[in-house]
Amino acid sequence: MNRVKRARLTEQIAKTVLGLMAVTVLVIAAAVLIYIVSKGYRAINWEFLTTRPVKLGREGGIGPAIGGTVWLVSLTALFTLPVGILAGVYLSEYAARNLLTRSIRLAITNMAGVPSIVYGLFGLAAFVMLANFKVSVLSGALTLTCMTLPVVITATEEALRQVPQDLRHASLALGSTKWRTVRKVVLPASMPGIVTGSILGLARAAGETAPILFTAAVFMSPQLPRSPLDRVMALPYHIYAEVTSVPNWSEDLIWGTALVLVAGISIVSVAAGVWRSIQRRKIRW
């Protein structure tokens, strides 16, 4: 067998293996989703989605937990997106290529790998105790912001790197300033990637229990928080607390709660993916 045939055979084997891996991932994801739906669909109704839990969550609904999760994710997005996107723009477009920049990128990479429970302990020490925000939506959102920032910064950098340098050079050659080039040319072209990365980071924040365990979550609350300094119910913590602390917990209600959480994250992720595809078709370079 000559070299060309060996190269083609190797390429075909690699494609087959990668295709099988992709199919395996899809099958596993579909199996998990189908199992959650089959277990939780019986609990889904308007009353379950809007009323508060009673009898320690054995009956009633998860309305406050849904609203509390929206509170946490919204406040986290408010803190994370401006800082994360601007930091990514600075590192990609303005920062010098030196040891300091490489150290910052290494620190961001290390932050992305820190276990979520460590962020929870940090949030307890920094925001609950030191800043005296106490256990509240604000403390939880700031903790989730620390966890989500590395994802948003990295996604922004990678999206900006995908924009060809020729676009930047053409804009500068026409007399545009550096900031105007970034704002009018580079950011619009990279926005699909930035939005996708941001949604992934916020989706992870919505499903985390450990960071809000010590900083924001309360087991039972009859109503939504009235201010950022109130405690909050949240879907992932509600599942954890029910399974670990409530005797004779309702399996249907727990799986229903899991289905609501997974469905909410999936809907937002799919919507972001569709929007990204539409926007990418409009980009020509």
N, C-alpha and C positions, 0 to 999 in steps of 0.2 A: 504493500500500500504506500503510495507516494505521499509527499508532505501535504499537498492540497487536499487529498481525500481524508487524511487524518485530521486536518484542521476542520473540514466540513463535518466530519463525524463527531469531533469534540464539541463543535458548536451546537449540533443537533442534540447531543446528550445534555449539554448545559441547558438548552431551551426546555427540554423535556422535564428535567429535574426542577427547574425554576417554576415551570407551569404546574407541576404536581404540588409543589410547596404552596403556591398561590391558591390552588383549588382546596388543599387541606385547610388552610387558614379560613377560607370562605365557608367550608363545610362546618368547621368547629364553631365559627361565629354564628352561623345560621342555626346550628343545633342548640347553642346556648339561648339564642333569642326565642326559638320555638318552645323550648322547655319553660322559659320564664312566662311566655304568653299562655301556654297551656295550664300553668299553675295559677296565674294571677288574673286571668280575664273574668273569672266569676265574680270577683270583688268590685269590678269597675262599674260604677254608676254615678249619677250626679250627686247623690247624697254622700257617697264615699269621697268624692273629690272636693266637696265644699264644707262638710261639717267637721267638727272637732272630735278627737278621740274621747271615748268614755270607757270606764271600767279598765283603766290602765292600758287602753289601746286594744282591748279584746273586742270592743265594739266601736261603732262610730266611724268617722272618716279621718282624712289626713289633710284637711284644708289648711290648718295653721302650718303644717310641715311643708306643703307646697309653697305657700306664701313666704315662709321663712327662707326656703332655698332660693327663691327669686330675689329676696332681699339680699342675701349673702352674695349671690353671683353678680347682681347688678352693682353692688358697692365695690366688689372686687374688680369688675370691669372698669369702673370709674377710676380706680387707683392704678390699675395695671396697664391699661392700653396707652394712655398718654406717655407714661414713663417708659414702658417697654419699647414702644415704637420709636420714640425720640432717641432712646439710647441705642437702638439698632441702627438708626439713621446716622448717628454720630460715629459709631464704630465703623460703619461701612463707608461713609462718604468723607468724613472729616479727620478721624483719628490717624495719627502718624503710625507707620509700621515700625514699631520699636518694642523693646522689652516690656514696657509698661502696658502697652496694648495687648501683647500676648499674655501677660499676667492677668489682665482683666478678663480676657476671653477664657482663660483656664479657670478662673474663679467662677465665671458664669456656668461653664460646663460642669464643674464640681457641684454647684448649687442645684443643677438639674438632677443630679444623682443622689441628693440627700434624701433619706427616708422621710415620709410625711409625718411620722410621729415626732421626729426631731424638730420639724417646723412647729408642731403643736407645743412642744416644750419651750421652744424659743418664744413663741407668741405668748405663752403664759408668763414667762419671765419679763419680756420686753413691753408688751402692751397691757396685759392684765395687771401686773404688779408694779413695774417701773413707771409706765405712763399713766397708771391708775385709771384705765378705761374699763376695768373690771371685766367680768364675763359678759360680753355684749356682741351685737352685730358688728360693731366697729372693730373690736379686737379680732374677731374671726375673719373679717374681710381683709384686714391688714396682714394677718397670718397667711391667708390664702394668696394674697398679693405677692408676698415673699416667695411662695412656692411656685407661682405662675410666671413671674417675671422672666426667669431664664428661658422658658419656652417661647415667650413672645419676642424677647430680644434676639434669640437665635433664629426664629422663623423670619423676623424682619430682615436680619442680615442676609440670610440665604436668599430671600426673595429679591432683595436689592442687587445681589451679585448676579442674578439671572438676567438683569437688564444689560443689553450690550453697551460697551463703552462708547461705541460710535454715536449713540444717541446723546450721551453727555457731551462728547466733543463737538457734535453738530450744534447743540444748543449754545455752548460756550463760544463757538466760532461766530455765531450770530449776534454776539454781544450780551447774552444773558449772564446774570450773576450766578455764582455757585448755588446760592439758596433758591433762586428762582428756577434753576435747572432741576434741583432736587424736588421742589414743590410742584412744578408744572409738568415735568417730563418723567423723572425717575419714579416718584411715588405713585402716580396713576398707573404706570406700567407694572409695578410690583404689587399693587394692592390686592389682587387675587390671592397671592401667596401669603401676604401679611394677614389678611382676614382669615384664611384657612388655619394658619398657625395660632392666631389669637383664639379662634373658636375651639381648637383642640385643647389649648391651655385652660380655657374657662370651663370646658366640659369636664376636664380632669378635676378642677376645683369643685364643680357641682357634685361630683360623686365621692369626694373624700370625706372620711369620718375623723381620722386621727387629728388633723389640724384644728378642727373645731371642737374636739372632745373637751379640751381644757379652756377654750377661749370664748366660745359663743353658744354652744348648744345647751338646751334644757330638755329634760325628758318629757314634760307635759306643760302645755300652755294653752289657755282657752282662747287666745286671740293673737293676732299678728303684733309684732313689735311696733310701738308708737314712735320710737326714735332710734337712732343708731346705737344708743347706750343701753337698750333693752336686750335681754336674752332672747333666744330664738329657737324654735323647733326647725329641724331640717330633715329631709328625707333619708339620707344615709345614716344619720345618727338615730333616727327613729327606728329604723330596721335593727341596728345594732342593739339599742336599748331594749327593744321588745324581746328579741331572741335571747339576750343574756340576763335580763333582770325580771321579766314577767313570767310567772308560772302559767302554764296552760294557754300560751299565746295562740292567737288565731292564725293558722297557716295560710288561709285564704287571704286575710288582710295583709299579712307580711309579704306574700308573693305579689299581691296587688300593688303594694307600695313599691316593691322592686320594679314592677312593670311600668308604673308611672315614671319612676326615675329614669329607667333605660329608654322609655319612649320619648321623654322630654329631651334627653341628650341626643338621641338618634334623630329626632325631627330637626333640631337646630343644626346638627352636623350635616344632614342631607341637604337642608336648605342652603347652607354655606357652600357645599360642594356644587350644587346646581348653579348658584350665583357665580362661583369661580369659573365654571365651565363657560357660562354665557359671556363673562367678561373677557376670558382668554380668547374667545373667538373674535372679539372686537379689536384685539391687539395685533398690530402688523409691524414687523421690523425685519 
